[in-house]
Amino acid sequence: MKKTLALLLALVLALGMLAGCGGSNAGGNSNAGNNGASDNGGAADNGGSDEGGVPGAADVKIVLLLPGEINDQGWNASNYAGVVACNEQLGTSMEYVEAVQEADFESTFREYAERGYDIIMAAGSQFDEAAASVAASYPDTLFMVVNGANSDGDNLCPLFPKEYEASYLAAVIAGNITESGVFGMIGGDPNQAMQDLMAVYGKTAVSIAQERGIADATYNLAYSNSWDDVALGKQMSESMIDEGADVMFVYANELGLGVISGAQEKGAKVVGYSADQTQIDENTVVASIDFDYATMYVWAINEYLDGNLTGHQIVEVGVPEGIYFPVYTDNCPAEAKAACDEAVEALKAGSVDLKALFD
């Protein structure tokens, strides 16, 4: 069923490009606006002037580059929600390109910059280097990498969600549900942001387990160096569970679906991350830390329209801004829920120094 839907979507997107763009696209999938369901993307008729809209929003040309597919129930889906929200709430005609391959990063940036786009966003730190390489040639375009760290340019303005706050919440839950005290952790790529959020998760989960009397609690961390190899994710998950892990945590886009599948087969638990993954199987994914990137994107585009986003700055957002929040199932113990809720309030109050946990 998924393959059939994907083929239909690809056909629709391809026809849309031939009719509206008159050019090629490195990612192979371009969509103007709101979930591909409407030609106007929720904006074409209002000119940015409808009641409740932001003046001029419809005239701003924005595109989001995604490393994976929007139906991954993880990172790409969370960022795509931002496209939908901006088009519906602000009256933009924001577009997206899914499954952009690393070899095509620079060419895709250049394609949209050449076409005069005002903002080119890209979801993932893996786009950082390509954005920096291209940005200087297109001073009138703002390059905004979500999770990026390079702001060394007049038109480089990374949007940095503090994902380590979300991994902290996930760890609080994991530490309260483990029985073995062994935590399996899988990341897609060992970039700095990933290392930081994994350090916060692992150290917090182990500390809580030890407080609960599991003296030899430990974690097993591995990087897949892949974001979309579902079979590899399942293999890594099963291997960690065979070595004693009873709670899995993964941040690796589509590969994470394989990790959850492995946990399902082996009877381990998962604390979901980056989307509400409890919908996959609430018996396995007993809780999840959801990313409300719709709110983040609307906020960011509003800031741009107000003239507040320029180069040479990294814009940070997190739990205090309402970007991350827990989702519980009935299979999540009450003590884990209570502990996580307390952690949310502590982060909002600024009483937790998570950077002290960085390696």
Sequence and secondary structure as in RCSB ss.txt:
>XXXX:A:sequence
MKKTLALLLALVLALGMLAGCGGSNAGGNSNAGNNGASDNGGAADNGGSDEGGVPGAADVKIVLLLPGEINDQGW
NASNYAGVVACNEQLGTSMEYVEAVQEADFESTFREYAERGYDIIMAAGSQFDEAAASVAASYPDTLFMVVNGAN
SDGDNLCPLFPKEYEASYLAAVIAGNITESGVFGMIGGDPNQAMQDLMAVYGKTAVSIAQERGIADATYNLAYSN
SWDDVALGKQMSESMIDEGADVMFVYANELGLGVISGAQEKGAKVVGYSADQTQIDENTVVASIDFDYATMYVWA
INEYLDGNLTGHQIVEVGVPEGIYFPVYTDNCPAEAKAACDEAVEALKAGSVDLKALFD
>XXXX:A:secstr
 HHHHHHHHHHHHHHHHHHHT S  TTS EEESSTTS TTTTTTTTTT STTS TTGGG  EEEE SS TTSSSH
HHHHHHHHHHHHHHT    EEE S  GGGHHHHHHHHHHTT SEEEEESGGGHHHHHHHHTT TTSEEEEET   
  STTB  EEE HHHHHHHHHHHHHHH SS EEEEEES   HHHHHHHHHHHHHHHHHHHHTT TT EEEEEE S
 SS HHHHHHHHHHHHHTT  EEEEE TTHHHHHHHHHHHHT EEEEESS GGGT TTTEEEEEEE HHHHHHHH
HHHHHTT   SS  EEE GGGT EEEEE TTS HHHHHHHHHHHHHHHHT   GGGG  
